[in-house]
C-alpha cells in the first residue's frame, strides 16, 4: 500500500465518523517521522510495514474512542518545546502560548534581577517549564492538586532540562509563608454543564470545569493572592473569551489600586488578563 492510498482510505473513514481529516496526515507524519513536504513528495512510495501497523493502531484509537491526537502520540509542541502529554493532563493550547509570550515581554521589561514565579494548576508544566527555559532570571515554582499530573510535569521538567520546583497541593496550599513576584494560572474555566467536544471529553474533568459560572478558581486565586504576592506583584491569567469583564471586576474588588491589562488572542478574543496589584501590605 502506498502513502497516498493509506491516506485516502483514512480520510474516508474519518469523514464517515464526522471527525477531523487532518488527523490522518498528522498521525502518518508522526509514525513515518517525516515533515509535510517529504510526505507529499513520497506519496507513491510503499508504506513501511511497521509504520502501517502503528498508523492503523493510532487511527483506530481516534475513530473508535475519539481520543485526541495528542494523547495518541503522547506529544504536544508548545513554544518550540515538545511536551509529553497523556490523559492525566490538559492538552496545552496555542492561546496559552500567547499568555506565556505576554509574560515573557512583561518580565524582561520590568525585572532586571531574579524574579520568583508561581504557576498554579500546572498540569503538564508547559507554562512553568517554558518560563524557566526562556527567562535567565526566573526562579519557578509550580503546584497541582493531581499527583498524576505532577508526574507528567516532572517528566517534562527532566526531559527538557528545566529546573522548576513542583509541589503537590490545592493552589497555594503547599506554599505557606512564601511570596512571589509573578503568579500565573490557566485554571479550569468551563462552566459545569456546558457542552464540550467529543475529543475534549477525554481530558481530565478537574482541568476543565470551573464551577457554575467558570469563575470559581479565579475568585479563589485573586482572593488568596495577597498573602503570596510580593509588593507590586503581578497576577496573570488565561480565561474564557466572555469572562474578561468579570475577572477585571474581581481584580478591582480585591486590589482597588491595581492596573488591569487585558489582551486579545490572535483570533481577536479577550483571553489574557494581567493584574498589576499595586502596593500591598507584605
C-alpha angles and dihedrals in degrees: 000000000000126000088249093054092045093052095045092051091048092049090055092051094046093047091053089052091051093238135128113292093201089071090073092059092046092049092050093047089051097050095039090045094226136128123239096264093051092047093054091044090057102040092124094051121104115259116247108249093235091049089049092051094049093044092053091049092050093046090051091054090051096047100040103032099023087228111176116254092244092058091048095053094030093229142100123177113227126179090339095311127107111234123196110230135180136166091286092072139047114258108251112249132213090241088063089056087059091053089052092047092053090048093051091052090047095049094045089052099043106031124058095164132045115319123201112217129189123196112197118206093010099181107175089006092244096139097041096043094045092051090048091051097043100042119062093195098048126117103191131197125178134188136195134175092219117082090197092053090051090054088058092046093049090049090054090045090056097040093050093043094239128150105219118149110228123200131186116232149088108292107295095000098109094042106069112156095015127114132199137198093216129030114188131179142169095192128179108286110166110115113242110263096024115135116253133187122272094249093046088060088074092062117094112276091219088064095048114043124070105180131277095319100024092248101095096106095041090055092048095047094047092046094048099037096086090073093054106036125092118231110291091010128161133240116201127189143177110209145162115295092243100050101062092104094051092048091051089051091050090050094051092045093058099027106034092176095050127120111225117206117188127191133194121226124237089275091059095252125135101249110139131061127184117190119198096198098201123217115343132178108264 
